Amino acid sequence: MHIDEANLQNLTQLWHKYGSKPVNVARLPLLQTNTHWPHRCWIDWRAQQNEGLEHLQGLITDNMWEESLPKSTFFSLWPRMSVSNHMHASKYAQHNIEKILIDKHWHCAFEQTAMYLALHHETKYLSQARSGFKVKPVATLNDIKQWVDISSKAFDYSIDLSVIQPLVNDTDIQLLIGWEKDQAIACGLLYKTDDIIGVHQIGVKPASQGKGFAKSFMLDLIAVCEQWQGKFVVLQASQAGKPLYDSLGFKSQFLIKNFQRV
């Protein structure tokens, strides 16, 4: 599997674990959506492999699918991965769908850059030594509540405890908290699909931001990924977070645009 597709598979499978359902249009699993946090809607390109782009555009143009989505929904759009093109990203389909969304009064609320880091197991990945800073797995209900609190404050939106709590017992997921002495200040989620490990929801409490904790935390997480036998680490970087990931050696792949209704 091409690393571009592997990144998207890791992301969308995690959205499925958060709780998603198909939006059936003309009895086709055209779209998948989370009706609660993270409020995502996306095209299941694999379900459309046997359908032409023109047919897909016709379904998106229809208003039926919009009516069932909450106003808070973000429509996440990325280049279609073409099997016939050796999994290279095809921007043609993305451009056409994007135009339809804009015509239907959706606007691009924010962008993310898909990125990856190849892990070399002959390399020793060490966390950045920082006195008093430790990374520990979530183990108790109180840990889960602290994880949700950190993430909600770091991203300035409300995360549902009921979505995160079941993930603690998932063997493919690690929920982690960064502690500065006795204060929980950072959070992150690792999700493993085959030998790909996705890094998600990396956040630092506002009062602790700008002090280098994000880099220390990421170095710890990369070391965890290597110990977990990952071959690649993948993520989707915000514009604000991308410089950090660039400095850690992550390579850019493609752009993800997130649209919201005006």
C-alpha positions in Angstrom: 0.0 0.0 0.0 1.3 3.5 -0.9 2.1 5.6 2.1 -0.4 8.3 1.0 -3.3 5.8 1.1 -1.9 4.3 4.4 -2.1 7.7 6.0 -5.7 8.2 4.9 -6.7 4.7 5.9 -5.3 5.2 9.4 -7.2 8.5 9.7 -10.6 7.3 8.4 -10.4 4.0 10.4 -9.9 6.1 13.5 -12.9 8.2 12.6 -14.9 4.9 12.3 -13.7 3.9 15.8 -15.0 7.3 17.1 -18.4 6.2 15.8 -19.4 6.9 12.2 -22.2 5.8 9.9 -22.8 5.9 6.1 -24.9 8.7 4.6 -26.9 6.7 2.0 -27.7 8.6 -1.1 -29.4 6.6 -3.9 -28.6 3.5 -1.7 -24.8 4.0 -2.2 -22.4 4.4 0.8 -21.4 7.7 -0.8 -20.4 9.4 2.4 -19.3 8.5 5.9 -20.1 10.8 8.8 -19.6 11.3 12.5 -22.8 12.9 13.9 -20.9 14.0 17.0 -17.3 14.9 17.7 -15.1 15.0 15.6 -18.0 16.1 13.3 -16.4 14.8 10.1 -18.0 13.9 6.8 -15.9 12.3 4.0 -16.2 10.5 0.7 -15.6 6.8 0.9 -13.7 6.6 -2.3 -13.3 2.9 -2.1 -17.0 2.4 -2.1 -17.1 4.4 -5.3 -14.4 2.5 -7.2 -17.0 1.1 -9.7 -18.7 4.4 -10.2 -17.6 7.1 -12.5 -16.6 10.6 -11.3 -19.6 12.1 -13.2 -22.0 9.9 -11.2 -20.3 10.8 -8.0 -20.5 14.5 -8.8 -24.2 14.1 -9.5 -24.8 12.6 -6.0 -22.8 15.4 -4.3 -24.8 18.0 -6.2 -28.0 16.5 -4.8 -29.2 18.2 -1.6 -30.4 15.0 0.1 -27.1 14.2 1.9 -26.8 17.7 3.4 -30.2 17.5 5.1 -29.1 14.7 7.5 -25.9 16.4 8.7 -25.6 18.6 11.7 -24.6 22.2 11.1 -21.3 21.6 12.9 -20.1 19.1 10.3 -16.8 19.5 8.5 -16.5 18.0 5.1 -12.9 16.7 4.8 -11.7 16.5 1.2 -8.4 15.2 -0.1 -7.1 14.0 -3.5 -8.5 10.7 -4.8 -6.0 7.9 -4.7 -6.0 6.2 -8.1 -5.1 2.5 -8.2 -4.4 2.8 -11.9 -2.0 5.6 -11.3 0.1 3.6 -8.8 -1.7 5.3 -5.9 -0.5 8.7 -6.9 -2.9 11.4 -5.7 -5.4 12.6 -8.4 -6.4 16.2 -7.8 -8.9 16.2 -10.6 -11.7 14.6 -8.6 -10.9 16.8 -5.6 -11.1 19.9 -7.6 -14.5 19.0 -9.1 -16.0 18.1 -5.7 -14.5 21.3 -4.1 -16.2 23.4 -6.8 -19.5 21.8 -6.1 -19.2 22.4 -2.3 -18.3 26.1 -2.8 -21.3 26.5 -5.2 -23.4 25.0 -2.4 -22.1 27.6 0.1 -19.5 25.6 1.9 -16.2 27.3 2.6 -12.8 26.0 3.5 -12.6 26.5 7.3 -9.0 25.1 7.7 -6.4 23.1 6.0 -4.1 20.2 7.1 -1.0 18.7 5.6 -0.7 14.9 5.5 2.8 14.0 6.6 4.9 10.9 7.4 8.1 9.8 9.0 9.9 6.6 8.1 11.3 4.8 11.2 14.6 3.0 10.9 14.9 0.4 13.6 18.7 0.5 13.5 18.3 4.0 14.8 17.8 4.5 18.5 14.9 7.0 19.0 15.3 8.7 22.3 13.0 11.0 24.1 14.2 14.5 24.8 15.6 14.5 28.4 13.6 17.1 30.2 13.7 17.2 34.0 10.3 16.5 35.6 8.5 15.7 32.3 7.2 12.2 31.8 4.8 10.5 29.4 2.4 7.9 30.8 -0.4 5.8 29.4 -4.0 6.5 30.3 -5.1 3.9 32.8 -8.0 5.1 35.0 -11.3 7.0 34.4 -9.7 10.0 36.0 -6.9 9.8 33.5 -9.4 9.7 30.6 -11.2 12.8 32.0 -7.8 14.6 32.2 -7.0 13.5 28.7 -10.3 14.9 27.4 -9.9 18.1 29.4 -6.4 18.8 28.0 -7.4 18.0 24.4 -10.6 20.2 24.7 -8.6 23.1 26.0 -5.7 22.7 23.6 -8.0 22.7 20.6 -10.7 25.0 22.0 -13.5 22.7 21.3 -15.5 20.2 23.3 -14.5 16.5 23.0 -17.0 13.8 24.0 -15.9 11.7 26.9 -18.2 8.9 25.7 -16.2 8.8 22.4 -12.8 8.5 24.0 -13.6 6.2 27.0 -14.1 3.0 24.9 -10.8 3.4 23.2 -8.8 2.6 26.4 -9.5 -1.1 25.9 -8.6 -1.1 22.2 -5.3 -3.0 21.7 -4.5 -0.9 18.5 -4.7 2.4 20.4 -2.6 4.1 23.0 -3.9 7.2 24.9 -1.0 9.1 26.5 -0.6 12.0 28.8 2.5 14.2 29.3 3.1 15.1 32.9 5.1 18.1 34.1 5.9 17.0 37.7 2.4 16.4 39.1 0.5 18.4 36.4 -1.1 16.8 33.3 -0.3 19.2 30.5 -0.2 17.3 27.2 -2.2 14.5 25.5 -1.9 12.4 22.4 -3.4 9.3 20.8 -1.5 6.6 18.8 -3.4 4.3 16.5 -1.8 1.4 14.8 -2.9 0.0 11.4 -0.6 -2.8 10.3 2.9 -1.2 10.5 1.6 2.3 10.3 1.1 4.3 13.5 -1.0 7.5 13.3 -0.3 10.3 15.8 -3.5 12.1 16.6 -4.9 14.8 19.0 -1.5 16.1 20.0 -2.3 19.0 22.4 -0.7 21.0 25.2 -2.7 23.0 27.7 -2.7 26.7 26.8 -0.8 27.7 30.0 2.1 25.4 29.0 2.3 26.2 25.3 5.3 27.9 23.9 7.7 26.3 26.3 9.0 23.4 24.2 6.7 20.7 25.7 5.1 19.8 22.3 8.6 18.9 20.9 9.5 16.9 24.0 6.2 15.1 23.9 6.5 14.3 20.1 10.0 12.9 20.6 8.7 10.6 23.4 5.8 9.5 21.1 8.2 8.7 18.2 10.2 6.6 20.6 7.0 4.8 21.6 6.1 4.2 17.9 9.5 2.6 17.3 9.1 0.4 20.3 5.6 -0.6 19.0 7.3 -1.9 15.8 5.9 0.8 13.6 7.5 1.3 10.1 6.0 4.7 9.5 4.5 7.4 11.6 1.7 9.4 10.0 -0.2 12.5 11.0 -2.2 15.5 9.6 -0.6 18.8 10.6 -2.3 22.1 11.1 -0.7 25.2 9.7 0.5 26.1 13.2 1.9 22.6 14.0 3.6 21.9 10.6 6.9 23.7 11.4 7.4 21.4 14.4 6.8 18.3 12.4 9.1 19.6 9.6 11.9 20.1 12.3 11.4 16.4 13.4 11.9 15.1 9.8 8.3 14.5 8.7 7.8 14.7 5.0 4.7 16.4 3.4 2.4 14.4 1.3 -0.8 16.2 0.3 -3.3 18.8 1.5 -6.6 18.0 3.3 -9.2 20.8 3.1 -12.0 20.9 5.7 -15.2 22.7 4.5 -18.0 24.0 6.6 -21.4 25.4 5.6 -21.6 29.2 5.7 
